[in-house]
Amino acid sequence: MDYMYMLKLIFTTFIGVFGVNWLFHKFYISSKRDFTSVAYNQQANISSVRKENETAHYRNFLVPLGFPLITGLSLSLKYKIRNGNFADVWKAIMELAGNNTITFKNGAESVNLKEVNGMASHLLQLCDQYRNVGIAVPQSSLQGFVMSIAAMIGSVKGSLKPHFLASIPRQKFEDMDVLLISSWSAYKMLNGSEKWYKLVIVCEPMKDDIDVPDHVQSWDSILQGYVINASFQYTPAEDNSDDTKIAVYATSSWNATTSFTQGCLVSGIASFIQGFPSGHQLTCVDSLAVAGRLGDVDLSIHFWHKALAVLLHGGCLSFVSEPGAELKNLRGSTLLFCEPKFLSHILDEIKTRNCSLWRKLRFAWATALLSEGVFTNSGQSPFAALDELRCVFVAEHIQNTQLVSSFPERIPTRQPSFAALSRELLTSEKLNSIRAQLGSRVVVELYCPYVVMGPLFQTSFYDYRVLPSSVDSDFLCCGAISTNLEGKLVKTDENPELDVTKRQGMLCVRGFTIGKPLDHDRLEAAMKLSAKFSGGEGWMPMVGIFGLWGKDGCLYIYK
């Protein structure tokens, strides 16, 4: 009798647990899941294959085939639509300028946007007769940011343009009239090359023991007399002629210079704004924190889209340093733009705090729900600085950018660990854990510095999938291609094992955030390589980036 009773009890318990689990999955998870399995398999619009030796063309699912890519801000002017330019963006930003501020790395206090506008207007008046200004200081500093704003205004209204320099030039740029450097120590390293410029601005105050020529001035002296200005006047053109105007130049540490147009700038801003789904759009309460190297000179070309988009909605901007990555520096931030290394510092700081059993149970519950596509912040670590954080954008960089930007005629053979910098950190399982600990969405973005201004690929705002370990060990999931680009994979003779009929090959992209090599040799090499793989249809081969298109429409790069 006891055995029969125990058997009935076990059977009843099993049926009860099974029923509760079925009801939980059927009703709760199905109603709370952000992304359905159908949506996971439709993250790209795919064309039919048109040529041999290449895959189909892939676009982001937000850009249907037959429709144009995201080209700009779609501003109305009478019966026409304009893509816009930096002056349009800055005018709209200043119309919303109130109490929104920018916090710089080299300043203890936040600076109001009206002050930034006043400084930029003052600098533009002084430098209006000049051509390009070389900026060899981080844009995360007050001086670098303000000078960049002034020069980008000049790129539309006049001939002045910002030229971001990874280091102080060792050769003369013919069109560079102004140079902005960080210190008097850096000035001494010019070693006579200050004669190349009509104006040299040093960010430190003038020192009595330094004898300098008249065209060398300190930042404080050149800003004397500036007035806080809350307005910015601009009369737009009646067409899209500004699209092809240069917005910014960028020179790498290996002395390769690339130009990016106004179209690169505004299409990237529009693409970032569109990436936020309904109910999660940018608002005036958003505050973007740009971390570590992403605010420095060599990688700063990538933060402008996000920074200007947030300011365009009346939000705030801050730059935070590393290493250290103290959580208090993120207090009040709703968006974070960082590299995996910075994110690792944050996680290490979280782990130093003891977690209770209750906290561990909540964390396990959060990770379990995330793997089912249900977002919850119940597992968030108890740090006040993270309370308002809602989305983290993690920047992965192509490792051998110098090879990609040199456009070699001979394609290298695929090698392990070629593309991704941090293969151990950004596995899908690790990302699942990060989302639970931070209580925020995490979007992974793939960048190629000095080649493309914005991200090439990015994971969805709602993509919480945990991929099999066999996938994570061999591939970096880059997500769907950006809405202002389209991509394909092509066959290369040097890598015959990659079969385009199985959606494998070397990456080629085309679209509106791709830069143009300024050096004649690099430009000619890029044109020859493009003709070889695309027949002159505007595709840019990303040399050495090998991957495959997943059935979900995402790109998976071989590690």
Secondary structure, DSSP 8 states (H G I E B T S, - for coil): -HHHHHHHHHHHHHHHHHHHHHHIIIIIIHHH-SS-HHHHT-SEEE----STTB---EEETTS-TTS----S--EEETTEEE---HHHHHHHHHHS-SS-EEE-TT-SS-EEHHHHHHHHHHHHHHHTT--EEEE-S-TTSHHHHHHHHHHHHHHHHSS-EEEEESS--SS--TTEEEEEES-HHHHHTTTTGGGG-SEEEESS---TT----TTEEEHHHHTTT------------SSSGGGGSEEEEEE-TTS-EEEEEHHHHHHHHHHHHHTS-TT----TT-EEEEEGGGGSTTTGGGTHHHHHHHHHTT-EEEEE-SSS--GGGGTT-SEEEE-HHHHHHHHHHHHTS---HHHHHHHHHHHHHHHTT----TT--S-GGGTT--EEEEEEE-TTHHHHHH--SS-----TTSS-S-TTTT-HHHHHHHHHHHTSEEEEEEE-TTTBSS-SEE--TT------HHHHHHEEEEEEE-TTEEEEEE--TT-TTS-GGGTEEEEEEEESSB-EE-SHHHHHHHHHHHHHHHSSSS-EEEEEEEEEE-TTS-EEEE-
